[in-house]
Amino acid sequence: MDAAAEAREAVRRARREAVGVAVATSAYGVSFGALAVASGLDVWQTCVLSLLMFTGGSQFAFVGVIGAGGIAAAPAAIASAALLGVRNVAYGLRMAPVVGRGWRRLVAPHVTIDESTAVALAHSDPAARRAGFWITGVGIYVGWNLSTLGGALLGDVLGDPRVYGLDAAAAAAFLALLWPRLRRRQAIAVGVAAAVVATVLTPVLMPVLMPGVPVLVAAVVALAVGWTNAFAGRAS
């Protein structure tokens, strides 16, 4: 297979992955819509939150704090959402060479999320990276907002979204993206270190600190382990 054919195949593979991730993650929006309405937001407030904020972790943190403390907890809810959104700054820096020029630079920040970044970075070919980023980001934006509306309208009928396993959809999509990359000991060491730290710290820090702190600490640990590159070059 020549270079041009390999590039076309890489783009097709990126498109397939992007569509799969977009469908799985969009389904998770039903859970957010239902939980937001259950937390006291009305349908319009729920939909505006998805349209303007559009970062799942921050949205869930916001409605979770509002649901626990009411409108008086709004400052804490905003702080929690902002804390979880800090990671998108790093994503933006990493995706800057991928998104393209002109109007794309204006639109890209709104769809630079966990999933679009992960799908893009799963590929080495520049065209495949662009396709993965844009199809994932735009696909999830459209699907997430439609499913948010559906979940908000049907919240009372659906009951607890966790019964249907929708709370695990995003995590499952991330695992599917991560698994093929765990082929060397360095990548495995980074993943295991971050997972262990997040798992241990979550029950310890969540009662006293804002949501998202264990994840950020785990990210720092992952960077530290990755920086040492102690296991580079050794196949698992």
C-alpha positions in Angstrom: 0.0 0.0 0.0 1.5 3.3 -1.1 1.6 6.5 1.1 -1.5 8.0 -0.4 -3.6 4.9 0.1 -2.3 4.6 3.7 -3.3 8.2 4.4 -6.8 7.6 3.0 -7.2 4.5 5.1 -6.1 6.4 8.2 -8.7 9.1 7.5 -11.4 6.5 7.1 -10.4 4.8 10.3 -10.5 8.1 12.1 -13.9 8.8 10.8 -15.3 5.5 12.0 -13.8 6.0 15.4 -15.1 9.5 15.6 -18.7 8.4 14.7 -18.6 5.6 17.3 -17.4 7.9 20.1 -19.9 10.6 19.1 -22.8 8.2 19.3 -21.7 6.7 22.6 -21.0 10.0 24.3 -24.1 11.7 22.9 -26.2 9.0 24.6 -24.7 10.1 27.9 -26.5 13.5 27.4 -29.8 11.9 28.2 -28.4 11.2 31.7 -27.3 14.9 32.1 -30.7 16.2 30.9 -32.6 14.0 33.4 -30.2 14.8 36.3 -30.2 18.5 35.6 -34.0 18.7 35.7 -34.0 16.5 38.9 -31.6 19.0 40.4 -34.0 21.9 40.0 -33.2 23.3 36.6 -35.9 23.7 34.1 -35.7 22.4 30.5 -34.5 25.7 29.0 -31.8 26.2 31.6 -30.6 22.6 31.1 -30.4 23.1 27.3 -28.7 26.5 27.5 -26.1 24.9 29.9 -25.3 22.3 27.3 -25.2 24.7 24.4 -22.9 27.2 26.1 -20.8 25.2 28.5 -20.5 21.9 26.6 -18.1 20.0 28.7 -19.7 17.0 30.3 -17.7 16.8 33.5 -18.1 20.5 34.3 -21.9 20.3 33.6 -22.4 17.3 35.9 -20.3 19.1 38.6 -22.5 22.2 38.3 -25.8 20.4 38.5 -24.5 18.1 41.3 -23.6 21.0 43.5 -26.8 22.9 42.6 -28.9 19.8 43.4 -27.2 19.4 46.8 -27.3 23.1 47.9 -29.8 24.9 45.8 -29.3 28.3 44.3 -27.3 29.4 47.3 -24.6 27.0 46.2 -24.3 28.6 42.8 -20.8 30.1 43.5 -19.5 26.7 44.5 -21.1 25.1 41.5 -19.4 27.6 39.2 -16.1 27.1 40.9 -16.4 23.3 40.6 -17.3 23.5 36.9 -14.4 25.9 36.2 -11.9 23.6 38.1 -12.9 20.6 35.9 -12.7 22.8 32.8 -9.1 23.7 33.4 -8.0 20.6 31.5 -9.5 22.0 28.3 -6.8 24.7 28.3 -4.1 22.0 27.9 -6.2 20.3 25.2 -6.4 23.6 23.3 -2.7 24.0 23.3 -2.2 20.5 22.1 -4.9 20.8 19.4 -3.7 24.2 18.0 -1.6 22.6 15.2 -4.4 20.2 14.3 -7.5 22.3 13.9 -6.4 24.4 10.9 -6.5 28.1 10.3 -9.0 30.9 9.8 -12.5 30.5 11.0 -11.6 27.0 12.4 -9.5 28.6 15.1 -12.7 30.5 16.3 -14.9 27.4 16.3 -12.4 24.9 17.6 -12.3 25.9 21.3 -16.0 25.1 21.7 -15.5 21.5 20.5 -12.1 20.9 22.1 -13.2 18.4 24.7 -11.9 15.1 26.1 -13.3 12.9 23.3 -12.3 15.1 20.3 -8.7 15.4 21.7 -8.5 11.7 22.4 -9.7 10.6 18.9 -7.3 13.1 17.2 -4.3 12.0 19.2 -5.0 8.4 18.6 -3.7 9.0 15.0 -0.3 10.1 13.7 -1.5 11.2 10.2 -2.3 14.9 10.1 -5.4 14.5 7.9 -6.7 11.7 10.1 -6.1 13.8 13.2 -8.1 16.7 11.7 -11.0 14.4 10.6 -11.1 12.7 14.0 -11.1 16.0 15.9 -13.8 17.7 13.9 -16.1 14.8 13.4 -15.9 13.9 17.0 -16.3 17.4 18.4 -19.1 18.5 16.1 -20.9 15.1 16.2 -20.9 15.1 20.0 -22.0 18.8 20.2 -25.1 18.1 18.0 -25.8 14.7 19.6 -25.2 15.9 23.2 -27.6 18.8 22.9 -30.3 16.8 21.3 -30.0 14.0 23.9 -29.9 16.7 26.7 -33.2 18.0 25.4 -34.6 14.5 25.3 -33.4 13.7 28.8 -34.8 16.9 30.2 -38.2 16.4 28.6 -38.4 12.7 29.6 -36.6 12.9 33.0 -39.7 12.1 35.0 -40.5 9.1 32.8 -36.9 7.7 32.6 -36.4 7.8 36.4 -32.8 7.3 37.5 -30.5 7.3 34.3 -28.0 5.1 36.1 -30.4 2.2 35.9 -29.8 2.1 32.2 -26.0 2.4 32.5 -25.9 5.8 30.8 -23.6 7.1 33.5 -20.9 4.7 32.2 -21.1 5.6 28.5 -18.4 8.3 28.5 -16.0 6.1 30.6 -16.6 3.2 28.2 -15.8 5.4 25.2 -12.5 6.6 26.8 -11.5 3.0 27.7 -12.1 2.0 24.1 -9.8 4.8 22.9 -7.1 4.2 25.6 -6.8 0.4 25.3 -5.1 0.2 21.9 -2.4 2.6 23.1 -1.4 0.5 26.1 1.2 -1.4 24.1 4.3 -0.3 26.0 5.2 -0.3 29.6 5.6 3.4 29.8 2.0 4.0 28.7 0.8 1.3 31.1 2.8 2.8 34.0 1.3 6.3 33.3 -2.2 4.9 33.1 -1.9 2.8 36.2 -0.3 5.6 38.3 -3.1 8.1 37.4 -5.8 5.5 38.0 -4.5 4.5 41.4 -4.1 8.1 42.6 -7.5 9.1 41.5 -9.1 6.0 43.0 -7.4 6.5 46.4 -7.9 10.3 46.6 -11.5 10.5 45.5 -13.0 9.2 48.8 -10.5 11.2 50.8 -10.6 14.6 49.1 -14.2 14.7 47.8 -15.8 15.4 51.2 -13.5 18.4 51.9 -12.5 19.8 48.5 -14.3 20.7 45.3 -15.1 18.0 42.7 -12.3 17.5 40.2 -9.4 17.9 42.5 -8.5 14.1 42.6 -8.6 14.1 38.8 -6.3 17.0 38.5 -3.9 15.5 41.1 -3.9 12.3 39.1 -3.1 14.2 35.9 -0.1 15.8 37.7 1.1 12.3 38.7 0.6 11.0 35.1 2.7 13.9 33.8 5.4 13.2 36.4 5.5 9.5 35.6 5.5 10.2 31.9 8.2 12.8 32.2 10.6 10.3 33.7 10.2 8.0 30.7 11.6 5.2 32.8 9.9 2.4 30.9 10.3 3.8 27.3 11.2 1.3 24.7 10.1 -1.8 26.5 7.2 -3.7 25.0 4.6 -4.9 27.4 
